[in-house]
Amino acid sequence: MHESSTLMTDYLGTAELSAFSCHRGTGLLTEFTGTATVTGGYLTACAEAGAEVRPAFHARAEPGPAVGPATYRALRDHLAEGIAAAGDCDVVLLDLHGAGVVAPGRSLDVDVLRTVRALLPRAVVAVTMDLHANVPAELPELADIVTGFHEYPHTDAADRSRLAGDLALATARGDLRPTVRLRRLPMLLPPSPTVAGSPARELRDLVRAIEQRPGVLACTVFHGFPYADTEQAATSVVTVTDHDPRLAGECCDEVADWLHGHRERFRITLLEPEEAVRTALEGGPGTVVVGDGSDNPGCGGAGDSTHLLRALLDRPEPSCFATLWDPPAVEAATTAGVGATLRLRLGGRHGWASGPPVEAEGTVRALTDGTIVQSAMRRGKRADFGPCARITVGACDVIVAARRRQVLDPEILLLHGCLPERYRIVGVKSVNHFRAGFAGAAARMLVADAPGPTARGIEHIPRSGPTRLLWPMSTTAAAG
């Protein structure tokens, strides 16, 4: 399960085996049972149906550059071994992002599906994918059931996979005869949260309403992942009906027509970091949480861009910044120890993708192992930021991490003794998912934009591959 940014491969190399958290057998059940994750939703569906679960293999890495071929072969072999050990099964439930890439440009998700089909040709195969999946054209012939998230932030992951599990089990019992239809559009949506008043919320409501129609089992609009410059990248619609291909096609067309007619509404008004900080301070009282929208590890960003951090350091108001990916800085802080003051070179380690490093003097306030349990999106699932240090630079508490990871909720702040309400501004390495986790702690939420290969202004990112021909990169892209 991987969201692969091919635009970051030049800066970060390829995703290697050490980047993946892997679980198999009973360890998989221990890790995911009761969690608000795709696999957690599958396990709930199986438990409620009284289905015998044979856990095979699960691997996930933080979004990042394309997966190295040798790494992918090793993971695929582990999956194949897990399936072989499980024996003949009626149903296969797959947790796939949908925007996985084996370097340089092969679809990871298609390869996984083909592997599963070859090993269990008669099984019902269900797939739950991320809202930002780049759905490949081969999907309808490889999967019997397809669902995806409706919400962004993805707070409905477990609900959507539970639906996929229910439909797959019903199909195996002979109660349903699913038909899958896909419509791909010549466009890619920029990061578009389903917040009140947004076009993404209207789009979500449309597919939800379609799902309530007789004969429709599932309908998902996939925004696409604009940081993968591959043939698979595109916005798409997938509808599953109970043996009604005409209805499935009509539903896909309806959503596609809506998207084409409303696509200009999805363009983003960008807010530079300095302007975002100024806007936050000019508002009313309370903590303002600012997402570092151009350097989100959840989009494959390097996680060490310094543009927003610099804007915070230029102001005397108390602030917190979490997390900056900088293993050497963590090591230096750990060596110095809590209470020590030292000169540091923070972030800026990946050229244009990161901005210049910050030269500063800071005091080490806390050292931790960086392990938390997520409390909003992926609720109940552990997350490992690696060894971390809280370093005070001027009026800003900077949480520096040894692992590159998106901040979804306040847990990594709380681990370091940082209460969000004590700060005027909290900057987080996230673009939209933080909205769910910080909803109870923020008076307001903003997103800051700086240049970078994972910026929200996707039409301004240099690219040479197939996505340059899609809207909004190309204003002449037709309604496909």
N, C-alpha and C positions, 0 to 999 in steps of 0.2 A: 504494500500500500504506500504509494509515493506520488507526490505532486512535484513534477520535474520542471524546473526552469532552465531551459536550454540557453537562455540569455545570461545565466550566471556561470556557465561551465568554464568560460575563459578566466574567471576570477577565482573560482573555488575548486577547479578540477572536476572530478566526477564523484558521485556519492559511492562510498566504499562500504564494505560489510560492517565496519565498526560503527557506522551511522545508524544501523538498524537495531531496533529492539525486537527480539524474537521470542516467541512463546509456542510451545507445542504440548500436545497431550494434556494431562491434568493441569499442568502449569498454565495453559491457555485458559482453562476454566477458572482457575484461581484468580488470574489477572483481570478477567473481563466480566465475570458474573456480577450482576447488580450495578454495572456502570452505565452511564449515559453515552454509550458508544455504539457503533454499528454492530460490533460483535456482541456487546451486551444486549442489544435489541434482538438479535438472532437467538441468543440463548433463552431469552424470555419467551419468544414465540415457540421454541421447541419445548420448553418446560410446560407451557399452558396446553400444548397439544399432546403431551405425553410421549413425545418423540425421543428415541434413543439417540444421544449425541455422541459422535465419534470425533473428537477434536483432532485436527490434522496439524496445521501450522499457520502462524500469523507473524508477519514481519511488517514493521512500520518505521520509517525514518521521518524526521522533520523535513518539510519541503526544502528542496535545495537543487543543486545542479543535476543534470541527467545521470542516471545510474550507470556505473561502469559495467561493461559486458561480462567480465568475470564475476563480479558481485551478483549480477542478475542470475547467471547460470547457477551459482551456488545456492541462491535463495529458491530458485525454481526446483532444483534438485531436492532441497529440503521439503518443499511442498509436495512433490511427487512421492517422496518417501512416506510422508504423513498420510497421503491418500492411499498408498499401497497398504500401509499398516491398518488403515480403517476398514479395508475390504470393500465389498460391494455395497453401495449406498443408494437409497432412493432419491435423495436430495443433496445438492451441494450448495452451501451458502457462502458467497464470496464477498469480502470486504475489499473493494477496489476503489481507488480514488477516481480513476478515469483519465487522469492527465499524467500518467507515468510514462517515462521515456527511457529506453535503453540507448545510451549514447552510440551514435550521434543523433538518431531521429526515429528509432523503431518504437512502436507502441508496446509498452510493457504489458498493458492490460489485455490487448489482443493475444499476446503470447501466452499469458496465464490462462485465458479462456480456452485457447486451443489445446494447451497442455491438459487441462481438466477434461475437456471433451474427449480427448484421445484415451484418457485413463478410465473414464466413466461415461461411455457413449450413451447409455440409456437413462442416466440420472436427470432429474429436473435441476437445471442450473439457474440460481437466482443471484443477481448482482445488485448491490446497493452502492451508488457512487456519490461523490461530492457534488455540490451545486456547481463547482467550477470544473467539472469533467469536460475534457475534449472528446466527445463521444465518437468512436471510430465507426466508419460505415459498415464494418463487418458485424457490429454488435447484434442486430436482430437475428442473424443466423447462428450466433454462438450462445446466446442466453435466452432462456424461456421466460424469465421474469426480470424486469429492470425497474428499479425505483431510484430516486435521488432526493436530496434534501430540498425542502422548500424555503427554509429560513437561512438568513445570513445576518448575524452570526448563526452558526449551524447548531442550534439548540434542539433540533428535532431529529438528530441522527438516529437515535435509538428507536424513535417512533416509526421512522421511514423504513428502517431495516426490519423492524417487527412486522410491518405490513408485507414486505417482501418475503419474509419467512412464512407468514400465514398463507400467502398466495401460493408459494412453492409447495407447501405441505398439502394444501387443498388440491393442487394439480396432481401431486403424487397419488392422492386418494381417488382421483378420477372425477372430482367435483368441478373442475375448471378445465378449459382448453384455451390457454392464453395465446394471444396474437400480439406481437411486438412490432410497432412501426416507429421509424426514425425520420425526422426532418432536420437536415443541417442547413444553416443559414450562412451567407457570406458576411459574417460580422462577428465581433467579439465585444462583450460588454466589459467596461472598466469595473473595478471593484464597486459593487452597488448594493449596499445593505438594505434589508427589507424593513426599514424604519418607517414610522408613520409619516404619510405625506409624500413618500418617494414613489417613483415609477416602478421600482423593484417590488414594493409592497402591492401595488396594483397588479403586477404580473403574477405575483404569488397568489393573490386572491383569485385570479382568473383560472389558474391550473387547479387550485383547490375546488373551485366551483365545477370544473369539468369532471373532476374525480367523483362528484356526487351524482353524475348522470347514470342512468341505467346502462349496464353493460361495460362501463369503464372501470377497470381495476386499478389503474395507476396512471397519472400524468405528471411529467416532470419537465420543467424547462431548465436546461443546463446553461449557465451563463458563459461557460468556456473559461479557459485559463490563458490569459493573454501574454504570459511570460514564457510560453513554450512555442517557439517558432517552428512548428511542424505541420505536416499535412493534416493531422488529426484536429488541429486547433480550430474551433469554431463554436459559436452558440448553436444549440440544438434543442429539439423537443422530442421526447420519447413518450409514447402512449401505449399502454397495455390494455387490451379489451378481452372479453370472454368470447373468443372465436368470432370476431367481427372486424375484419380488416378494413372495411369501408369506414366504419365508425372511428377506428384508430387513426386512419389517414385524415379524416375530416377534423378531428381534434388537433392533430399536429398542425394542420394548415391554419386553423383558427388562431392558434397561439403564434405561429410564424407571421401571420398577417398583422396581428396586434404589435408584435415586435418591430416589424418593418415600419409601421405607421408611427410608432412612438420612440424610435431609436434615438433621435436627437435629444430627447429629454434625459438620456442617460449620460450625456457629457458632464464632466465634473468641473466646477469652479475651483481652481487650485489656490491653496493658502500657503505661502512660504513660511518657513519656521519662525522667522522673526515676527512676521505678521500674526501667526497663530499665537505666539506668546503675548504679544501686545493685545490682541483681541481677548485673550483669557484674562489678563490683568485689568482690562477696562470694563469688564462685566461686573455683575453683582458679587456678593460674598460667596464663600464656599470653594471647595476644591474643583479645579478644572482638570480633566484628564485629556491629554493630547496624544493621539496616536502618531507614531513616526511612520507615516503612510508610505514613504518612498523606500523604506528599509525594513520591511516586515519579513522576519524569518519564515512566517507562515506562507509567504509567496516565493520563498527561495532567496530572499535578501541576505546579504552578508551578516547583518546584525551588528556591525561595528561602525555604521555611518555616524558622523559626528555633527551633522548640520543642526539638528534639534538640540543636542546637548550644548553646543556653543551658544545657541539662542537663550537657553536657560541660564548658563553660566554668566551671561552678560547682564543678568538682572539680580538684584539683591534679595528678592523675595524667596522664602523657603520653597525648595522644589525637590523632587525625587525623580530619578531616571532609571528605568529598569527595562531590560537588562542590556548591557553592552557586552558583546562577545569579544573577549580579550584574554585568552589563557595566560600570556606572559604577565599581564597586569595582575591577574589573580595570584600567580606564583610569587610575584614580587611582594604583594600584600601579605600573603601567607608567611613568607620568609621574615618579613618585618614584624608581623604580629599585631594583635589588637592594641590600639593606643599609639602605634608608631606613626610618625609623619614622614613622608617620602616624596621624592620627585617621580612623576609618572608620565608615560607617553600613552595616552588612552585612545584606542580605536584607530580608525583610518588606515587599516592595514591592507586594503584591497583596491587601491587606486581610485579610479573614477567611481567605482561602486560604493565607496566608503567616505569620500571627502578626506581632508587633511587630518592628521592626528591632533589631539589636544595635549599640549605640554602644560602640566599643572602640578601643583603641590597638594597632596591630599593626606588625610588622616584616616587610618584604618579603624572602623568602628565595630565591625562584626565579621566573622568568618563562619561559613556554614558548608554543609555538604550539598546544598542546592536541591534537595529532594522535597517535593510537595505533593499534596493530593488536590487535584483540581476541583473547584467548587461550583462552576457554572457550566460552560461548554465542556463536554467529556467529564462531567461530574463523577467523582469517585475513582477516577483513573489517576494513577501516579504519573508524575512528570519529573524528569531529572535534568536540572540545569548544570550538573557537574559542580565541582567546588566553586564557591562564590565568595565575593568580598563586598562589604558595604564600605565605600570610601567617601568621606565628606570632602568636597572641593568647593570652597567658598560657602555659599548658602545651599548648595545642592548635594544631596545624598545620591551617589552613583552606585548602583548595584552591578558589579562586573561578574560575568559568568564564564566558566570554562567550556560550556556547551552552547551552541547557537540554538535558541529556542524562542518561540513567540510567547508573549505575556498575555494570557487569556483572562486572568482574574488577579485579585490582590494578594494571593497566597505567597508569592515569592517576595513581596514587600514585607508581609507580616513575618515571614521567616527571619527577616533581618531587622526586626524591630521597627519597621517603618509603617506607621498608621497613616493611611491616605488622607484622613481628615486634618492632619497636622500640617499639610503642605498646601500652598496656594496653587501649585501646578504639579501634576504627576505626568511625566512623559513615559510612554510605554512603546516597546517595539511590537507594534501591531497596527493594522489598518482599519479593521472593523470588528473583529471578534471580541476585542476588549469591551465593546459596548454592553454585552450581556454580563460579564463578570464585574464591571465597575458601576453598573446601573445604580446600586444602592449606596455608592460612596462618592459619586460625582454630582456636583451641582450642574455642570455642563460637560459636554464632550465635543472635542474638535479633532480634526486630522490635519497634520502639517505635511507639506509637500516640498521635497527638494529633488534635484536631479538624481537620476540613478536608473539602473536597468530593471528595477521592479517598482517604478513610480506609478502613481495612479493615472497620470496623463499618458496613457498607453500609446497615443498617436505620436508622441514626441520621442519615443524610445528608438534609437537606431536599430534597424533590423533589416536583414537581407533575404530572409526566407519567405515561405508561402504566406505568412500572415500580413505581409506588407500590402497584399491585394484585398484585404478585408476591411470593412468599415470598423472603426473610424480612421484607420491608417489610410484607406483609400475612400474618398468621398464619392467615387463613381461605382462602388460595389453595388451590384444589382440585387434585387430581392430574390433570391434563388428559388 
